[in-house]
Amino acid sequence: MKRVVTISRRWVRVWQRNLKVYRQTWKISFLPPLLEPIFYLAAFGIGLGSLVGDFTYGSRSIAYLPFFAPALVAITIMYNAFFETSYASFVRMYYQKTFDAMLATPLTLEEVIIGEIAWAATKSVIAAFLMQIVISLAGLVQYPAGLLLPAVAVLGGLTFASIGMVFTSIVPNIETFNLPIFLFVTPMFLFSGTFFPLQNLPIWAQRLACLFPLTHLTLLVRACALNSLAPSLIWSLVYLLTFFLATSLLALRGMHKRLIK
Amino acid sequence: MTPEVISVARLKKTFATLTAVDGISFFVKRGECFGLLGPNGAGKTSTIRMLYGYSPVSGGELRLFGQRMSKNWRCAKSRIGICQQEDNLDPDLSVRDNLLTYARYFDLPTGTAQQSTEHLLRFFSLEHRAETNIRELSGGMKRRLVLARALINNPDLLILDEPTTGLDPQSRHQVWERLEELRTGGLTILLTTHYMEEAARLCDRLVIMDQGRILVEGRPQELIEKYVGREVIEISPPDATLQDYLETRGLYYENFGQRLVVHNRADAALFATLADNFAGRRCTLRPATLEDVFLHLTGKELRE
């Protein structure tokens, strides 16, 4: 069958729809990114941090909180984007038939999906920014490198939003999201250099962890927060960008296969 | 400008193992209300989905507003209003925001969108529920809102896929009145329905489809006269002597198990004769309807 792909700036209309819904409950949506770091900082800074003491990360000595706080931002970016394009998009697509309604207008399926991905990325940028304010107040973000953090959040948000959308295009029902979450998202959450430096792992596990997009997002966010930008970070940027492009194309193909009959 | 809003020739839709639409041809003129009738699985929704570009066409030709759909689809779609079969209002938004948000999907300027929204809320008697959440609306109000939404872009063609299925009689009549007003205003309407009363009331012309093919095409009254006649006589319960009698007289009837429906074309005295000869059974004389045509053409078996 012939496939005509048309993408115009009309995806913004889908993004606007989601923004409108978000604004109805923004007070609730703002709470987790503001409160979460406070809880974590209390638990890890006071509880765990004193147990760990300073350790070597890269070529510098670092306390646990400045090490961990940026990872918390990276994790927030991942969760916000992934959950928006997995559960939330699936509900809109499958239960609410919102996509069907949109496809009765001049919007194309590609524009709908891009709008959804862009929105999920936006949501994670908002959450990351709120969190950055809190941890900045705690003195855990150094500037001016910290100013680059929102840009990194955009890239991370787009990447994880696309990954979520790939799963949405293939899961038979909403319960099936448990699989990618337990086999992919949770291992990433734990083993992407988030809670401890990757050097602590055996070399094979380090290599494996380098495949995780969260590893690269964490490296980038941490470099921004610690004011330690290095040329080698280019590879993390390239990796995330490639991952984003590949998964967004997969998501578009998958959704086309799923919805256009 | 061509007077034909829709023209379809040898249109086909095939899925893996199923031919849903099997080479149908029809046209809809400007200002006309055209009906697509048929039992479940006849191919009505598949046809409609191809019309508005949701499903790719498997074969044949499809022209909207005189243009090939494959070329000018975005322009064509901006001139169509679609009321899909399933309820897909946006439950995350209020009544008014449903209309305003939908207007944005059409790229309508904000001012136009607001004007249309307020006008349509009044037209469909929803202005008092403008701030209500969709979940709190009754079935009738939801349907009216779906119709309002389909009109937000001030379309030249309105496509309705079973617009009154599941509504109570009051809501159904209200929807019919609104549709008649729109038709009087010159709007071209394409409608699918299971309700023959609805088709007879609203449609200028219609086709009856079954298993992906068009069985007949015509004006409702013409079809009734051609396939059934002016009136029918229902008799229940039926038995062998009655059937024998009808057959010896060469009268056409349909056997529905618990009742016989006799098509009467010529004999003005037939009802009196039957009522006299078969006293003790319930004999009812009524005008022939589109439903008689439909059952005559598509049979009585359930489509499941």
Interface residues (C-beta under 8 A of the other chain):
Chain A: M1 K2 V4 T6 R10 R13 V14 Q16 R17 K20 V21 Q24 Q96 K97 T98 D100 A101 M102 L103 A104 T105 P106 L107 I260 K261
Chain B: F15 Y52 Y54 S55 P56 S70 R74 K77 S78 I82 Q84 E86 D87 N88 L89 D90 P91 D92 L93 D97 T101 Y102 R104 Y105 F106 D107 R149 A150 N153
